[in-house]
Amino acid sequence: MTQHHEPGQEQEEVTGMVCQEDDLKDGEMKEVLVGDQKVLLVRTHGQYSAVGSRCSHYNAPLINGILVGDRVRCPYHGACFNVKTGDIEDYPGLDSLPSYKVKVDDGKVYVSINKKSLTMNKRVKEMCTMDADVKHTVLLIGGGPASLVCAETLRQNCYQGRIIMVTKDTLPPYDKPKMSKVMNVDSSSVLLRSSDFYQQHGIELWTKKEVVSVNPADKVVKLSDGVSQPYDQLLIATGCRARPLSCPGSDLQGVKILQSYNDAKDIYNACLGKKAVVVGTSFIGMEAASFLSDKASSVVMVGTSTYPFERSLGPEIGKMTMEMMEEKNVKFYMNDGVTEIKGENGTVKEVVLKSGTVLKADVVIAGIGVIPNSDFLEGSGVEVDSRKVVIVDKFMRTNIIDIFSAGDVTSFPLAIRGDQRVNVAHWQMSHAQGRVAALNMLKKTTKIESVPFFWTVLLGKSIRYTGYGEGYSEIIFKGKVEERKFLAFYIKDEEVVAAAGLMSDPAVAHLAELMASGQRFKKAQVQADDLSWLQM
């Protein structure tokens, strides 16, 4: 590669000749070096563009991702970026990619990078700040990604009123999915934004505060400390809380739930060299057991089904994950449940199962589902369903004017399932809904059209999942589950409604992107031997 400087720009830019004009065809991308910076070079509609090469969420190399139209999707967690502008278009993650100048001259393609941004691999979108003369308040209840993305989207779209985010957590918004996967991280490494970010952009962050009631008639919320706070527009993004065990002995010392950063740290410290019993074999329970497998003296799991993840991922994948964990000496008691926890001097000693089995235990961790945080809405008139989940339309509006809701606490119409009303408690979906809520607060009519995408990590292996598989009738596998390298298609009414994969990147991300572009797939298409359309 040749480096040269434009006249008069010696100080500002580094330019590299990165390829010949005919090296890439439309719809192709290539990772190139400019200076020491890796750049993603893309050709679409006969034109070249260049953006940062790493996903802004967790630095996945985007060259391994999927390019559809003007959008590249991260192979790991599904975040999407516009290859012309670098702007983030779907989540998770908060930041956009840097975009670089491209010039084609005499059949050669040159990329120029400003020296100041040479080492930057992500870009915060430009935001306005608050103007004290604007008498308007948006109040965000909850300190998760839905509230944070809502606040940032408001500022990115020139909203200059007051933004208040209220959270009962002790920390500003942080990376919650990490808490069950890595319990001993430093809090500063999981914060989504530094504390000075909120000050800089005029976002008031009230931690350790809880909203206890909402009065839509007066547009006021009441806080647990007795303070009444007026609002003009309100976002309910309170998420869910971990469901506690309710058997005798569940109040003993050593019985834990994983709800917050502090819980994760507490569980980690309590389990070191001790006997841990994990109740519940879905995502939180399995991830916690995986993390503790080489830290506790023993890890035992208790589940009500035959295999872990049986309802969500199916028995074959469940059996495989169980075998993986058993290899690390995690013991399973399935088709069973806890009837009592016995203690000594107020501390856990044994767990008694329905089958009569008695397990020795120092720590018991419950991962048995969640309860929506919507109790404070009682009497407010905000409509909730039978599970107490807040009902919204595709613009994230509740039944009450100027009250919106987003994240795990909502039930919304899912575009890829013909607007079937669903509750999807995914990290990625919370981000997307926060953005949609903000745009509709600003009267920029926008529908929620995101395709669900999530992942779980067990013993260093990631299973990725996209779509909405509830009610599936069969699973078609490509590859071998027992060899731990497969792609699974979930079928309902002869159509693919979801997919899960292990060691088959970027197939799941590709399917998500095809679903997002409105494509639907019949069972026969995935039964065929040729899956080249998925770029496996």
N, C-alpha and C positions, 0 to 999 in steps of 0.2 A: 504494500500500500504506500502511496505517496502522500506526504503531508505538505500542504502549502498554505500560505496566508494571503488573504485578499489585501490589496494595497490599502494602507491606512487603517487596517483592522488588526495589525500585528498583536496588539494588546488584548483585543476583545474575543477573538475567535480562533478555534482550531478547526481546520477543514481537512477532511480525508477523502481521497478518491476510493470509493468502496466497491464498485463493480462496473461492468460494462452495461450499457442501457438494455441490451437484449439478454442479459443473464437471468432475469426473472420474468416469468409470465404473469398475467393477471391472476390474482388470488394466491400468489406465492409470497413467502417471507423468508428472510435470511438474517442471521445475527452477524453483525459486522463490528469492526473496531474503529473508533475515531479517537485518536490519542490513546488513552488507556481505557476509555469508556466503551462498554458493549452497548450496541444500538440495535434495535429491531427495525430492519428495513423491509418495507412492504410495497408491493405493487398492486394497485386496484384501479380499474377503469383507465388503464394505460398510463397512470401517473404513479410516481414514487412518493412515499412519505416515510418519515423516520420518527420513532418514539423510543422512550426508555424500554430496555429489554427485560426488566424484572417487574413482576406484579407488585403493586404497592401494598398488598396485604401481608404476604410472608415471603416475598422475593422469589417466587417460582419463576423459572425461565419461560418467558412467553413464547419462545421459539418452539416449545413443546406443546403449546396450546393450539387452539382452533381458530382459524380465520374464516369468517362467513361475512360476505359483504365488506363493510367498512369497520368490522368489529372483531377484535381478538378476545377470546375467552381463556382465562387461566385454567391450566389442566388440573390444578390441585383443588381449588375451592370455588371455582366458577365465576370469579370477578370478571367483568367485561370492560374493555376500553375501546374508544374510538381511535382508529389508527391514523386518522387525519389530524385530530386535535390532541389526542392523548387523554381526553376527558373520560372519567369513570362513568360507565353507563349502567352497570349492574354490580352487585356487591357479592362478598364482604370487602371490607377495607374502606378507607375514607378518602384516600388521595388519588389524584390523577397522575398520569405519566408525563414526564417532560416531553415536549415535541421539538424537533430540530429542523433547521432549514435544509432543504434539499434542492440541488441544482443539477440539471442535466446539460452537459456542454460537450459537444463534439463526440456524442456516443458514450460519454463517461458520466457516471453518477457520483456527485460530491455531496457529502453531509457536513454541515458546519455546526459546531457547538460553542456557545458562549463559554469562555474560560471560567467564569464565576460559577457556572452550573455544571462544570465538567464532571464532578463527582456525585451530583444529585441523581437519585434514581426514582424520586417521586416529587410531586408538585401539589402544593395546597392551592386549591382554586381561589381566585381573588374574591375577597369578601368586603362588604362595606362595614361600617361600624354604627353604633347607636347615635341617634340625634335626639338630644333632650327635648327638642321642640315637638317631636312626634309623640302625640299622646295616645299610644296604643300599646297594649301588652299581650304577648303570647305567653301562656303559661304551659309548661311541659311537665306532666307528672310522671316521674320515672327517670332513672339514670342509666338506661341502657342505650343500645345503638339507635333505636327508633327515635328517641328524644334528641340524641346528639346529631344524627343526620338531619332531622327536622330543623334544628337550630342552625346548622351550617348551611342548609339549603335556603333558609330564609335570608341569611346574610349574603349568600352568593347571588340572590335575586333582589338585592337592593332593599330589603326590608330594614328600616331604620328605627323601628319601635323597640320597646323593651322585651327582652327574652329572659324568662326565669325558668330554670330547670330545678325541680324539687326531687330529691332522692333520699330514701331512708338509709341508704348505704353510707358507710364512712368514707368511701373512696369516690373520686370522680369516675365517670364511665370507664370501664376496663373490659378486657377480653375474657368474658365469662366462660366460653367453651373450653378455655385452657384449664379451668380450675379442676375439672375431673381428670384431665389428661396429665397435667404436671402440677402437683400440689405444693411444691416447695419453691415456687418462683418468688422473686423479689417484687413487691407491689409496683415499683417504678417501671419494671419491664413489661407490665401488662396494661398500663394506662393507655387508653386510646388517644388522649391528648394530654399535653403537659398543662399544669394549672395556669401558667401565664397565657396559654392559648385562649382560655375563656375570658380573661381580662382584656386581652388584646382585641377580641372581636365582640366585646360588650355582651357576653352571655353570663348572666348571673347564675351561679351554681350554689344551691342550698343543699348541703349534705346533712345527714342525720335529722331530716325533717320528714314528717309523714302527713299526707292529706287525709283527713278523716271524713269530710263530706263535701259535696258539690251542690251549689244552689244555682241552677241555670237561670231562674227568673231574675235574680239579682246579679248574675255573672260573678259569683264570689265562691272561692273555696276556703274551707276552714282547715287549719293545720292543728296537729296534736298539741302544739304549745299554746293554742288558743288564738293565734294570729289569724285574721281574715284577710285574704289576698284577692283583690278584684282582678278580672281578666277580660279581654275582648274576645280572644280565641283560646281554646283549651285543647291540649292533646293528652289523651289517656294512654300511657305507655308503661303501665305498671308491671307487666309481665306476670309471671306465676311464681309461687313459692313451693318448695319441696314438701311433699305430703309426709307428715310424721307417722311413725308406727303408733298403733292404738292398742296394742296388746298389754296385758299386765306386765309391769316392769319396764315399760318404754320410757319412764321418767328417770331411770337409774343413770348414774354418772357413767359415761363411756358410751351412751347411745347417741349417735350423731346423725345429723342430716347435712347434706352439702348444698349450701345455698349461696354462700358468699366467699370472698377472698379469705376472710378470717376463718371461716369453717374449713376451707381447704388446708390452711396452715395448721389448724388445730388437729384435723384428722391425721395429717402427715406426722406431726409430732407424737400424737397418741399411739400411732401404729408401729413406730420404729421398734423392731425386735419383739413385737407383741402379737397375740392371736386376734386376727380380724375376721369378723363375719359380715359379709355384705348381703343385704336382703334386697332382692330385685335384680333381674338379669337383662335389663334393657341398657340403653346407652350410658347413663350416669354410673350405674352399678358396675357394668363391665369395664368401663374406662378406669374407674377407681380401683377395681381389683387388679387390672393390668398394671397400673402404676405401682401399686403396693406389693405386687407379687415377689419382688426381690428386696423388699424393705421390711415387711412384717415377718414374724417368725412363721406364721401360717396364714393363708387366706382361704376362707370357705365361702361359697356362694349358695344362696337359697333362692330358688325360682319356682314360680307356680306352673310353668309350662314344661314340656319335655326338653326343649332346647332354649338357649338364650335367643333373643331377637326373633322368636318364632313368628310373632304376629307381623312384625314390620318387614323382616328380610327373608322369612321362610325357614323351614326346618333344615334344609341342606346347608345354608350359610351358617345358621345357628349351631349346627353340629360341628362344623369346621372351626368356628371361633372357640367352641368349648374344648375341642381337642388341642387347639393352640395353647389355651390357658392351662389345660391339664399338664402339658409338657413343662410348664413352669410351676408345677406343683400346686396349682389352684384346684381345690376340691369342690365338686358340685353336688348339691342335693336338690334335684329337680322334681317337679310335680309334688311340691311340698310347700309348707308355709310355716310361719312362726306363731306358736300359740302363747308362749310366755318367755319372758327374759328374767332369769333369776340372778340375784346379786348377793353380795356380802358387804356389810358396812356401807350400804348405799351405792356400791360399785358393781358393774356387770361381772358375772362369773360364768354364766351358762345361758345358752339359747335352746329352748325346748321346741321341737318341730311337731307338726301335726302327726307325722308318722311315728312319733315317740322317740325319735333320735334326739340325743342331748349333745350339743356342741359346746366345747370349752371356748370361752371368749373373753378378751380384755376390752375389745372395742366392737360395737355393732354399728354399721353404717346403713342407713335406709336409702334405697333408690327405687321407690315404689310409685313414682308418678308425681304429678304436680297439681296445685290448686290455683285457679286464676285469682289474681289480686284485684278483685272488683267489689269487695264488701263495702267499701266507702261510698259506692254509688247508690246504695239502698236509699230509696226515697227521692232520688234525683230525677227519675223519669227516663234516664238513659237505658235503652233497651239491651237486655242480656238474654242469652239462650238458656236452655235447661242446665248447662254445665257452668253457668254464671260467666260465660265469655261474652265480651261486648260485641254487638252486631254492628257491622259497618257495610256501606256500599262499596263499589269499586273505586270510589274517590276518597275512601277512608273516612267518610262522614258518618256519624251516628245519626240516630233519629232526631237529635236536637241540634238546632242551628248553632253554628260556631263551636260545636264540640266534635272533635275528631278522635280517632283511636288508631293505634298501630302496634305491631309486635305480637308477642305470644299471648296477650290478653284478648286478641280479636278473633272474630269469625268473619271471613270475607269471601267474596265470590272469586273462585280460582279460574282464570281465563282458560288454561289448558284442559280444564274439565267442564267446559261449557257453563262457566259461572256457578258451578256447584259451590255451596257455602261450606267452607272448611276452616279449621283452626290448624295452622302450620307453625309449630314452634321452632323455626329455624333461625339461626343467627343472620343468615343472608336475607331472609324475607323481612326481618325486622328493619334492617337498613333500608330496603327498597320501600317499605310502607311508610317509614319516616319521611323519605323524600317526597313521596306522592302526597302525603298529608300536607307538607309544607307548601307544595306548589298549588294545591287546591285552596289552602288558606289565603294564598295570594291571588286567587281567582284565575290561576293558570290551569285550566281544566286538563287533568292528567289521570289516566286509569292505572290501577295496579295490574301489570301484565307479566310480572316476573315469574320465572319457572323455578319451583323449589329445587334447591341444591344443598346437600349437606354431606358431612363426612364423619367417620369415627376412626380413632386411632387405637389399635390394640397391639401392644408389644412391638411398636415401631412400624406396624403395617397399617395402611390407610384403606378403608373401604369407602368408596364414594357412591353417592346416590342422587338421582335426579328424578323429578316427576312427582306423582301422587298416586301411590299404589294401593290405597285402602280399597278393600273389596275385590282385590285381584283373584282370578280363578285358577291361574296356572303360572308357572315360571319356566321359561325356556333358557337353558344354559348354553353358553359357548365357552369352550375351555373346560377345565376340570376343577370343580370346587375342592376336591380332596388334594389336588396339587397346589391349591391356594393361588391360582391364576385363572380368573374367569370373568365373564360378563353375564349378568343375569337380566333377562327381560321379563317384566311383570305384565301379564295379559289380563284384560277385562273386556268382555264383549268383542273378542277377536281383534282387539287393538292394544298396542303397547302403551301402558299408562305410566310406567316408571322403569328405571334400570339401576342396577348396582354393579360395581366392578371392583376387583382387587388385581393389582399388577396389570391393568389393561388400559392405562392412560394412553391417549386422552379421550378414549371412547365415550365415557360418561359425560365429559364436558361437551363433546361434539353433539351427542344426542340432546343435551340441554339446549344447545344453541339452535339446533334444527327445530326443536319443539318451540323455542322462543320465536322463531321466524314463521310459526304457524303450520309447520309440517306435521302430519300425523302418520303413524306407521302401523301397518297391519301385521298380524301374527305371521302370515306367510313370508313377509319380507325378512323377518329375523330368524325364520326357520331355514332360510336359504343358506347355502354354504358360503356364498360370496357376501362378505361384510365390508368390502373395500370402501363403501360409502361412509363407514365410520372411522376410516383412517387408522385402524388398529395395526 
